Amino acid sequence: MSKLITSHEDIRSWVAARAGNPAIISVPDGHGGFISRLRLTFGQRQLQESGAGNEQIGGVELIPWAEWFREFETQNLALRVPVGTDAAGSAYHIEKRRTD
């Protein structure tokens, strides 16, 4: 079972409880350019501090929460998380909010 979270405070709490960080990646747009996709990373800070992590196309870049939430709202997104578990980062999904 899962639930959608849109509250910035609730998202930050959920991510912090799992030692995560807000991040963004660049992916090809199919027209020779790139688009940015929001991510949450778990364990990425150690990679970046050691000089790894964003050395390839599509690499993960840690960003401030304010920037992450600005894009989150611009894209009208929600965070889907499992209920009743402390699963790590692979259990989340960022998706479009429903408008109905």
MMTF fields as JSON, N, C-alpha, C and O atoms, coordinates in Angstrom:
{
  "mmtfVersion": "1.0.0",
  "mmtfProducer": "UNKNOWN",
  "numBonds": 399,
  "numAtoms": 400,
  "numGroups": 100,
  "numChains": 1,
  "numModels": 1,
  "chainsPerModel": [1],
  "groupsPerChain": [100],
  "chainIdList": ["A"],
  "bondAtomList": [4, 2, 8, 6, 12, 10, 16, 14, 20, 18, 24, 22, 28, 26, 32, 30, 36, 34, 40, 38, 44, 42, 48, 46, 52, 50, 56, 54, 60, 58, 64, 62, 68, 66, 72, 70, 76, 74, 80, 78, 84, 82, 88, 86, 92, 90, 96, 94, 100, 98, 104, 102, 108, 106, 112, 110, 116, 114, 120, 118, 124, 122, 128, 126, 132, 130, 136, 134, 140, 138, 144, 142, 148, 146, 152, 150, 156, 154, 160, 158, 164, 162, 168, 166, 172, 170, 176, 174, 180, 178, 184, 182, 188, 186, 192, 190, 196, 194, 200, 198, 204, 202, 208, 206, 212, 210, 216, 214, 220, 218, 224, 222, 228, 226, 232, 230, 236, 234, 240, 238, 244, 242, 248, 246, 252, 250, 256, 254, 260, 258, 264, 262, 268, 266, 272, 270, 276, 274, 280, 278, 284, 282, 288, 286, 292, 290, 296, 294, 300, 298, 304, 302, 308, 306, 312, 310, 316, 314, 320, 318, 324, 322, 328, 326, 332, 330, 336, 334, 340, 338, 344, 342, 348, 346, 352, 350, 356, 354, 360, 358, 364, 362, 368, 366, 372, 370, 376, 374, 380, 378, 384, 382, 388, 386, 392, 390, 396, 394],
  "bondOrderList": [1, 1, 1, 1, 1, 1, 1, 1, 1, 1, 1, 1, 1, 1, 1, 1, 1, 1, 1, 1, 1, 1, 1, 1, 1, 1, 1, 1, 1, 1, 1, 1, 1, 1, 1, 1, 1, 1, 1, 1, 1, 1, 1, 1, 1, 1, 1, 1, 1, 1, 1, 1, 1, 1, 1, 1, 1, 1, 1, 1, 1, 1, 1, 1, 1, 1, 1, 1, 1, 1, 1, 1, 1, 1, 1, 1, 1, 1, 1, 1, 1, 1, 1, 1, 1, 1, 1, 1, 1, 1, 1, 1, 1, 1, 1, 1, 1, 1, 1],
  "groupList": [{"groupName": "MET", "atomNameList": ["N", "CA", "C", "O"], "elementList": ["N", "C", "C", "O"], "formalChargeList": [0, 0, 0, 0], "bondAtomList": [1, 0, 2, 1, 3, 2], "bondOrderList": [1, 1, 2], "singleLetterCode": "M", "chemCompType": "L-PEPTIDE LINKING"}, {"groupName": "SER", "atomNameList": ["N", "CA", "C", "O"], "elementList": ["N", "C", "C", "O"], "formalChargeList": [0, 0, 0, 0], "bondAtomList": [1, 0, 2, 1, 3, 2], "bondOrderList": [1, 1, 2], "singleLetterCode": "S", "chemCompType": "L-PEPTIDE LINKING"}, {"groupName": "LYS", "atomNameList": ["N", "CA", "C", "O"], "elementList": ["N", "C", "C", "O"], "formalChargeList": [0, 0, 0, 0], "bondAtomList": [1, 0, 2, 1, 3, 2], "bondOrderList": [1, 1, 2], "singleLetterCode": "K", "chemCompType": "L-PEPTIDE LINKING"}, {"groupName": "LEU", "atomNameList": ["N", "CA", "C", "O"], "elementList": ["N", "C", "C", "O"], "formalChargeList": [0, 0, 0, 0], "bondAtomList": [1, 0, 2, 1, 3, 2], "bondOrderList": [1, 1, 2], "singleLetterCode": "L", "chemCompType": "L-PEPTIDE LINKING"}, {"groupName": "ILE", "atomNameList": ["N", "CA", "C", "O"], "elementList": ["N", "C", "C", "O"], "formalChargeList": [0, 0, 0, 0], "bondAtomList": [1, 0, 2, 1, 3, 2], "bondOrderList": [1, 1, 2], "singleLetterCode": "I", "chemCompType": "L-PEPTIDE LINKING"}, {"groupName": "THR", "atomNameList": ["N", "CA", "C", "O"], "elementList": ["N", "C", "C", "O"], "formalChargeList": [0, 0, 0, 0], "bondAtomList": [1, 0, 2, 1, 3, 2], "bondOrderList": [1, 1, 2], "singleLetterCode": "T", "chemCompType": "L-PEPTIDE LINKING"}, {"groupName": "HIS", "atomNameList": ["N", "CA", "C", "O"], "elementList": ["N", "C", "C", "O"], "formalChargeList": [0, 0, 0, 0], "bondAtomList": [1, 0, 2, 1, 3, 2], "bondOrderList": [1, 1, 2], "singleLetterCode": "H", "chemCompType": "L-PEPTIDE LINKING"}, {"groupName": "GLU", "atomNameList": ["N", "CA", "C", "O"], "elementList": ["N", "C", "C", "O"], "formalChargeList": [0, 0, 0, 0], "bondAtomList": [1, 0, 2, 1, 3, 2], "bondOrderList": [1, 1, 2], "singleLetterCode": "E", "chemCompType": "L-PEPTIDE LINKING"}, {"groupName": "ASP", "atomNameList": ["N", "CA", "C", "O"], "elementList": ["N", "C", "C", "O"], "formalChargeList": [0, 0, 0, 0], "bondAtomList": [1, 0, 2, 1, 3, 2], "bondOrderList": [1, 1, 2], "singleLetterCode": "D", "chemCompType": "L-PEPTIDE LINKING"}, {"groupName": "ARG", "atomNameList": ["N", "CA", "C", "O"], "elementList": ["N", "C", "C", "O"], "formalChargeList": [0, 0, 0, 0], "bondAtomList": [1, 0, 2, 1, 3, 2], "bondOrderList": [1, 1, 2], "singleLetterCode": "R", "chemCompType": "L-PEPTIDE LINKING"}, {"groupName": "TRP", "atomNameList": ["N", "CA", "C", "O"], "elementList": ["N", "C", "C", "O"], "formalChargeList": [0, 0, 0, 0], "bondAtomList": [1, 0, 2, 1, 3, 2], "bondOrderList": [1, 1, 2], "singleLetterCode": "W", "chemCompType": "L-PEPTIDE LINKING"}, {"groupName": "VAL", "atomNameList": ["N", "CA", "C", "O"], "elementList": ["N", "C", "C", "O"], "formalChargeList": [0, 0, 0, 0], "bondAtomList": [1, 0, 2, 1, 3, 2], "bondOrderList": [1, 1, 2], "singleLetterCode": "V", "chemCompType": "L-PEPTIDE LINKING"}, {"groupName": "ALA", "atomNameList": ["N", "CA", "C", "O"], "elementList": ["N", "C", "C", "O"], "formalChargeList": [0, 0, 0, 0], "bondAtomList": [1, 0, 2, 1, 3, 2], "bondOrderList": [1, 1, 2], "singleLetterCode": "A", "chemCompType": "L-PEPTIDE LINKING"}, {"groupName": "GLY", "atomNameList": ["N", "CA", "C", "O"], "elementList": ["N", "C", "C", "O"], "formalChargeList": [0, 0, 0, 0], "bondAtomList": [1, 0, 2, 1, 3, 2], "bondOrderList": [1, 1, 2], "singleLetterCode": "G", "chemCompType": "PEPTIDE LINKING"}, {"groupName": "ASN", "atomNameList": ["N", "CA", "C", "O"], "elementList": ["N", "C", "C", "O"], "formalChargeList": [0, 0, 0, 0], "bondAtomList": [1, 0, 2, 1, 3, 2], "bondOrderList": [1, 1, 2], "singleLetterCode": "N", "chemCompType": "L-PEPTIDE LINKING"}, {"groupName": "PRO", "atomNameList": ["N", "CA", "C", "O"], "elementList": ["N", "C", "C", "O"], "formalChargeList": [0, 0, 0, 0], "bondAtomList": [1, 0, 2, 1, 3, 2], "bondOrderList": [1, 1, 2], "singleLetterCode": "P", "chemCompType": "L-PEPTIDE LINKING"}, {"groupName": "PHE", "atomNameList": ["N", "CA", "C", "O"], "elementList": ["N", "C", "C", "O"], "formalChargeList": [0, 0, 0, 0], "bondAtomList": [1, 0, 2, 1, 3, 2], "bondOrderList": [1, 1, 2], "singleLetterCode": "F", "chemCompType": "L-PEPTIDE LINKING"}, {"groupName": "GLN", "atomNameList": ["N", "CA", "C", "O"], "elementList": ["N", "C", "C", "O"], "formalChargeList": [0, 0, 0, 0], "bondAtomList": [1, 0, 2, 1, 3, 2], "bondOrderList": [1, 1, 2], "singleLetterCode": "Q", "chemCompType": "L-PEPTIDE LINKING"}, {"groupName": "TYR", "atomNameList": ["N", "CA", "C", "O"], "elementList": ["N", "C", "C", "O"], "formalChargeList": [0, 0, 0, 0], "bondAtomList": [1, 0, 2, 1, 3, 2], "bondOrderList": [1, 1, 2], "singleLetterCode": "Y", "chemCompType": "L-PEPTIDE LINKING"}],
  "groupTypeList": [0, 1, 2, 3, 4, 5, 1, 6, 7, 8, 4, 9, 1, 10, 11, 12, 12, 9, 12, 13, 14, 15, 12, 4, 4, 1, 11, 15, 8, 13, 6, 13, 13, 16, 4, 1, 9, 3, 9, 3, 5, 16, 13, 17, 9, 17, 3, 17, 7, 1, 13, 12, 13, 14, 7, 17, 4, 13, 13, 11, 7, 3, 4, 15, 10, 12, 7, 10, 16, 9, 7, 16, 7, 5, 17, 14, 3, 12, 3, 9, 11, 15, 11, 13, 5, 8, 12, 12, 13, 1, 12, 18, 6, 4, 7, 2, 9, 9, 5, 8],
  "groupIdList": [1, 2, 3, 4, 5, 6, 7, 8, 9, 10, 11, 12, 13, 14, 15, 16, 17, 18, 19, 20, 21, 22, 23, 24, 25, 26, 27, 28, 29, 30, 31, 32, 33, 34, 35, 36, 37, 38, 39, 40, 41, 42, 43, 44, 45, 46, 47, 48, 49, 50, 51, 52, 53, 54, 55, 56, 57, 58, 59, 60, 61, 62, 63, 64, 65, 66, 67, 68, 69, 70, 71, 72, 73, 74, 75, 76, 77, 78, 79, 80, 81, 82, 83, 84, 85, 86, 87, 88, 89, 90, 91, 92, 93, 94, 95, 96, 97, 98, 99, 100],
  "secStructList": [7, 3, 3, 3, 3, 7, 7, 2, 2, 2, 2, 2, 2, 2, 2, 2, 6, 6, 6, 3, 3, 3, 3, 3, 3, 3, 3, 3, 7, 1, 1, 1, 1, 3, 3, 3, 3, 3, 3, 3, 3, 3, 1, 2, 2, 2, 2, 2, 2, 6, 6, 7, 1, 1, 1, 1, 6, 6, 7, 3, 3, 3, 7, 7, 2, 2, 2, 2, 2, 2, 2, 2, 2, 2, 6, 6, 3, 3, 3, 3, 3, 3, 1, 1, 7, 7, 7, 7, 4, 4, 4, 7, 3, 3, 3, 3, 7, 7, 7, 7],
  "xCoordList": [0.846, 0.0, 0.897, 1.987, 0.426, 1.214, 0.316, -0.911, 0.953, 0.212, 0.969, 2.181, 0.234, 0.833, 1.091, 0.246, 2.256, 2.607, 2.87, 3.6, 2.278, 2.556, 3.078, 3.639, 2.905, 3.378, 4.9, 5.538, 5.479, 6.936, 7.527, 8.548, 6.903, 7.391, 7.359, 8.306, 6.272, 6.154, 7.182, 7.746, 7.419, 8.42, 9.805, 10.54, 10.155, 11.478, 11.648, 12.722, 10.611, 10.68, 10.873, 11.694, 10.114, 10.221, 11.635, 12.229, 12.166, 13.504, 14.57, 15.487, 14.454, 15.434, 15.472, 16.54, 14.316, 14.255, 15.014, 15.344, 15.289, 15.997, 17.373, 17.993, 17.843, 19.159, 19.297, 20.341, 18.227, 18.234, 18.515, 18.617, 18.638, 18.917, 18.133, 17.861, 17.765, 17.121, 18.159, 19.293, 17.767, 18.711, 17.969, 16.74, 18.751, 18.21, 19.143, 20.345, 18.61, 19.433, 19.035, 17.919, 19.946, 19.663, 19.553, 20.425, 18.479, 18.278, 18.03, 17.462, 18.444, 18.221, 16.732, 15.897, 16.412, 15.015, 14.593, 13.441, 15.517, 15.198, 15.341, 15.102, 15.728, 15.874, 17.245, 17.41, 18.22, 19.568, 19.817, 20.931, 18.815, 18.96, 18.744, 18.753, 18.553, 18.35, 17.199, 16.911, 16.543, 15.526, 15.937, 16.656, 15.473, 15.814, 14.705, 13.521, 15.103, 14.159, 14.547, 15.718, 13.555, 13.801, 14.02, 13.415, 14.891, 15.173, 15.38, 15.536, 15.378, 15.823, 16.948, 16.829, 18.024, 19.135, 19.375, 19.113, 19.87, 20.15, 21.574, 21.842, 22.498, 23.903, 24.697, 25.894, 24.079, 24.759, 25.767, 26.79, 25.5, 26.399, 27.825, 28.779, 27.981, 29.314, 30.003, 31.202, 29.255, 29.836, 30.31, 31.418, 29.476, 29.834, 31.019, 31.89, 31.058, 32.167, 33.487, 34.551, 33.433, 34.655, 34.996, 35.963, 34.202, 34.508, 33.817, 34.106, 32.924, 32.202, 30.747, 30.321, 29.988, 28.552, 27.96, 26.843, 28.652, 28.055, 29.033, 29.13, 29.745, 30.78, 30.298, 31.064, 29.062, 28.553, 27.227, 26.594, 26.818, 25.51, 24.468, 24.496, 23.566, 22.55, 22.993, 22.275, 24.188, 24.676, 23.793, 23.111, 23.808, 22.979, 23.677, 24.861, 22.933, 23.45, 22.603, 21.388, 23.236, 22.519, 22.167, 22.992, 20.93, 20.483, 19.808, 19.394, 19.694, 19.005, 17.516, 16.926, 16.923, 15.491, 14.668, 13.701, 15.022, 14.234, 14.157, 13.091, 15.261, 15.29, 14.477, 13.735, 14.624, 13.899, 12.396, 11.654, 11.938, 10.502, 9.958, 8.798, 10.777, 10.332, 9.982, 8.932, 10.864, 10.622, 9.478, 8.692, 9.379, 8.31, 6.947, 6.034, 6.818, 5.552, 5.329, 4.204, 6.378, 6.257, 5.72, 4.887, 6.202, 5.773, 4.518, 4.042, 3.973, 2.761, 2.912, 2.121, 3.944, 4.287, 3.813, 3.423, 3.856, 3.574, 4.578, 5.137, 4.798, 5.704, 4.883, 4.144, 5.016, 4.329, 5.306, 6.402, 4.887, 5.749, 4.972, 3.743, 5.698, 5.023, 4.508, 5.073, 3.441, 2.873, 3.291, 3.244, 3.702, 3.987, 5.305, 5.462, 6.265, 7.585, 8.645, 8.358, 9.841, 10.969, 11.86, 13.082, 11.252, 12.01, 12.912, 12.581, 14.022, 14.975, 14.459, 13.304, 15.313, 14.935, 14.264, 13.482, 14.534, 13.956, 12.441, 11.79, 11.875, 10.439, 9.616, 8.388, 10.239, 9.48, 9.27, 9.943, 8.33, 8.084, 7.583, 6.663, 8.18, 7.72, 6.811, 7.201, 5.596, 4.629, 3.803, 3.784, 3.122, 2.226, 1.054, 0.534, 0.642, -0.564, -1.766, -1.788, -2.745, -4.001, -4.806, -4.777, -5.51, -6.271, -7.768, -8.529, -8.206, -9.649, -10.113, -11.301],
  "yCoordList": [-1.168, 0.0, 1.238, 1.224, 2.313, 3.533, 4.749, 4.649, 5.895, 7.15, 8.229, 8.14, 9.253, 10.402, 11.504, 11.795, 12.111, 13.238, 14.445, 14.346, 15.578, 16.827, 17.907, 18.901, 17.735, 18.698, 18.713, 17.67, 19.901, 20.024, 19.521, 18.833, 19.856, 19.426, 17.905, 17.301, 17.29, 15.829, 15.135, 14.106, 15.704, 15.123, 15.202, 14.215, 16.383, 16.54, 15.581, 15.006, 15.401, 14.487, 13.048, 12.318, 12.641, 11.277, 11.015, 9.977, 11.955, 11.796, 11.819, 10.998, 12.748, 12.855, 11.583, 11.167, 10.965, 9.736, 8.592, 7.602, 8.726, 7.698, 8.183, 7.584, 9.274, 9.852, 10.18, 9.938, 10.737, 11.067, 12.536, 13.341, 12.864, 14.222, 14.524, 13.623, 15.805, 16.199, 16.255, 16.682, 15.827, 15.787, 15.991, 15.979, 16.178, 16.351, 15.632, 15.548, 15.121, 14.511, 15.123, 15.619, 15.085, 15.534, 14.308, 13.438, 14.242, 13.118, 13.65, 14.731, 12.912, 13.366, 13.559, 12.772, 14.625, 14.907, 14.331, 14.484, 13.67, 13.078, 14.045, 13.671, 15.288, 16.308, 16.975, 18.107, 16.284, 16.81, 17.648, 18.132, 17.828, 18.587, 17.694, 16.467, 18.327, 17.603, 18.21, 19.402, 17.369, 17.848, 17.405, 16.42, 18.14, 17.834, 17.025, 17.307, 16.019, 15.188, 15.212, 15.07, 15.391, 15.382, 13.96, 13.011, 13.836, 12.555, 12.788, 13.923, 11.73, 11.711, 10.692, 9.617, 11.017, 10.072, 9.643, 10.384, 8.451, 7.869, 7.336, 6.343, 8.01, 7.643, 8.405, 8.159, 9.319, 10.05, 11.061, 11.304, 11.653, 12.689, 12.161, 12.876, 10.931, 10.368, 10.238, 10.491, 9.847, 9.739, 11.097, 11.217, 12.125, 13.431, 14.023, 14.648, 13.834, 14.369, 13.695, 14.29, 12.476, 11.785, 12.048, 11.491, 12.901, 13.28, 12.427, 12.57, 11.554, 10.712, 11.135, 11.933, 10.619, 10.809, 11.656, 11.374, 12.688, 13.529, 13.706, 14.786, 12.657, 12.74, 12.244, 12.257, 11.813, 11.277, 11.949, 12.543, 11.856, 12.381, 11.643, 10.417, 12.384, 11.767, 11.556, 10.945, 12.061, 11.929, 12.696, 13.646, 12.288, 12.888, 14.123, 14.08, 15.222, 16.446, 16.777, 16.941, 16.875, 17.286, 18.757, 19.565, 19.113, 20.503, 20.884, 20.009, 22.191, 22.621, 22.292, 22.215, 22.1, 21.809, 22.886, 22.563, 24.156, 25.241, 25.073, 25.249, 24.74, 24.528, 23.288, 23.299, 22.231, 20.987, 21.231, 20.805, 21.917, 22.165, 23.138, 23.026, 24.089, 24.983, 24.171, 24.374, 23.258, 22.401, 21.423, 21.133, 20.924, 20.016, 20.671, 20.042, 21.921, 22.655, 23.039, 22.954, 23.457, 23.83, 22.662, 22.848, 21.462, 20.269, 19.627, 18.617, 20.208, 19.696, 18.222, 17.373, 17.939, 16.571, 16.19, 17.043, 14.908, 14.344, 13.224, 12.67, 12.901, 11.819, 10.648, 10.785, 9.489, 8.284, 7.466, 7.129, 7.152, 6.409, 5.234, 5.265, 4.194, 3.054, 3.425, 4.288, 2.772, 2.977, 1.796, 0.646, 2.095, 1.036, 0.344, -0.798, 0.996, 0.389, 1.466, 2.636, 1.088, 2.01, 1.698, 1.818, 1.3, 0.944, 2.094, 3.263, 1.76, 2.77, 3.439, 3.255, 4.205, 5.056, 4.389, 5.037, 3.125, 2.491, 2.357, 2.026, 2.609, 2.424, 3.652, 3.569, 4.778, 5.983, 6.142, 5.498, 7.007, 7.33, 8.77, 9.149, 9.568, 10.935, 10.899, 10.404, 11.424, 11.356, 12.622, 13.429, 12.79, 13.921, 13.804, 12.715, 14.959, 14.981, 14.813, 15.294, 14.136, 13.993, 15.265, 15.889, 15.647, 16.89, 16.689, 17.654, 15.453, 15.207, 15.186, 14.99],
  "zCoordList": [0.0, 0.0, 0.0, 0.572, -0.65, -0.727, -0.563, -0.59, -0.394, -0.3, -1.049, -1.24, -1.473, -2.146, -1.136, -0.29, -1.23, -0.372, -1.262, -2.248, -0.915, -1.628, -0.694, -1.157, 0.599, 1.589, 1.604, 1.752, 1.451, 1.454, 2.771, 2.769, 3.872, 5.185, 5.315, 5.818, 4.863, 4.941, 4.048, 4.422, 2.869, 1.958, 2.584, 2.61, 3.088, 3.713, 4.884, 5.058, 5.681, 6.826, 6.364, 6.919, 5.345, 4.837, 4.314, 4.607, 3.544, 2.969, 4.071, 4.061, 5.013, 6.097, 6.94, 7.388, 7.156, 7.947, 7.286, 7.939, 6.001, 5.243, 4.79, 3.912, 5.399, 5.088, 3.604, 2.999, 3.024, 1.612, 1.358, 2.284, 0.08, -0.362, -1.636, -2.429, -1.835, -3.082, -4.201, -3.986, -5.382, -6.5, -7.81, -7.865, -8.856, -10.193, -11.158, -10.908, -12.243, -13.285, -14.619, -14.777, -15.57, -16.931, -17.816, -17.801, -18.586, -19.497, -20.901, -21.058, -21.919, -23.292, -23.569, -23.123, -24.315, -24.637, -25.982, -26.388, -26.675, -27.964, -29.128, -30.276, -28.844, -29.875, -29.801, -30.256, -29.233, -29.126, -27.88, -27.681, -27.046, -25.81, -24.599, -24.701, -23.466, -22.221, -21.442, -21.554, -20.648, -19.719, -18.321, -18.153, -17.331, -15.955, -15.303, -15.489, -14.539, -13.794, -12.328, -11.977, -11.484, -10.046, -9.56, -10.059, -8.585, -7.956, -6.468, -6.019, -5.734, -4.347, -4.316, -4.904, -3.643, -3.592, -2.161, -1.214, -2.03, -0.737, -0.803, -1.479, -0.09, -0.134, -1.178, -1.323, -1.911, -2.974, -2.436, -3.077, -1.275, -0.75, -0.612, -0.92, -0.157, -0.016, -1.374, -1.486, -2.399, -3.742, -4.233, -4.756, -4.068, -4.573, -3.821, -4.427, -2.528, -1.741, -2.11, -1.937, -2.609, -3.022, -4.484, -5.004, -5.159, -6.536, -7.579, -8.767, -7.185, -8.141, -8.163, -7.328, -9.096, -9.045, -10.144, -10.578, -10.623, -11.669, -12.821, -13.403, -13.141, -14.152, -15.511, -16.474, -15.606, -16.853, -17.183, -16.311, -18.414, -18.79, -17.973, -17.871, -17.402, -16.565, -15.137, -14.346, -14.794, -13.427, -12.457, -12.842, -11.23, -10.195, -9.634, -9.301, -9.533, -8.932, -7.713, -7.823, -6.559, -5.357, -5.475, -5.904, -5.091, -5.162, -3.848, -3.089, -3.574, -2.346, -2.412, -3.49, -1.234, -1.171, -1.859, -2.549, -1.693, -2.298, -3.815, -4.405, -4.436, -5.89, -6.269, -7.251, -5.488, -5.763, -5.686, -6.572, -4.628, -4.469, -5.513, -5.91, -5.963, -7.04, -8.284, -8.893, -8.652, -9.815, -9.546, -10.447, -8.342, -7.926, -8.16, -8.694, -7.761, -7.937, -9.394, -9.887, -10.089, -11.501, -12.325, -13.212, -12.024, -12.761, -12.175, -12.693, -11.091, -10.444, -10.063, -10.475, -9.27, -8.915, -7.518, -6.72, -7.246, -5.926, -5.69, -6.636, -4.442, -4.077, -3.553, -2.578, -4.211, -3.76, -2.92, -3.369, -1.691, -0.766, -0.185, -0.119, 0.237, 0.853, 2.237, 2.908, 2.654, 3.991, 4.854, 4.418, 6.089, 7.044, 6.86, 7.293, 6.229, 6.049, 6.092, 5.842, 6.401, 6.369, 5.178, 5.259, 4.082, 2.885, 2.451, 2.648, 1.874, 1.409, 0.143, -0.242, -0.489, -1.606, -2.783, -3.477, -3.038, -4.216, -4.126, -5.117, -2.956, -2.764, -3.149, -3.166, -3.456, -3.77, -5.275, -6.079, -5.64, -7.042, -7.122, -6.397, -7.994, -8.22, -9.437, -10.495, -9.289, -10.387, -10.469, -9.539, -11.591, -11.783, -10.833, -10.593, -10.286, -9.457, -10.361, -11.494, -9.849, -10.589, -10.425, -9.364, -11.445, -11.41, -11.26, -11.338, -11.046, -10.919, -9.493, -9.234]
}
